Amino acid sequence: MEIARLGALFLPGDALEDVMPPERKEYPLLVSGAKGRFAVTDEIDFVEENFNALKRVLLLTERIDPQRAPYTALWIRRPENPSHGEIMVAGRALPGEGTDIQPLWPEILRAFAGQPTRRDRNKGETVYYPVRNSDEDIVGVLEVTENLAPFFV
């Protein structure tokens, strides 16, 4: 929890809000498939300066305690469906949930409501910590995962 708290202190929430250009903040096309509706896009455009600032802080956060070797990621809610979220920026590795737009689970929803939350997993522990902008609004959630066993062998 202390790694997430420190990382969230230095994350520029305003950069997270503006990491995607305005015209890309909502996906333009939804398609129905075997697994339900999903977005179809060629690529996601990022505002390079904001993306790099966030990535830098995530990588530095992962180095706070090298013995734990945590993974970090920033989650946002989808503007067209706030009950769903996705990873906007990840540190050196992607989290176990992947990068798809997906329904948000109780622990991350508590973080979006302002309460830092811990989730024990069979391979380690994950902490979700709210990220605020300069107006003190919660604009995302920092995920910090400490894996006791690697995902990929």
Buried (B, 14 or more C-beta within 10 A) or exposed (E): EEBBEBBBEEBBBBBBBBBBEEEBBEBEEBEEEEEEEBBEEEEBEBBEEBBBBBBEBBEBBBEBEEEBEBBBBBBBBBEEBEEEBBBBBBBEBEBBBEEEBEEBEEBBBBBBEEEBBEBEEEBBBBBBBBBBBEEEEBBBBBBBBBBEEEEEE
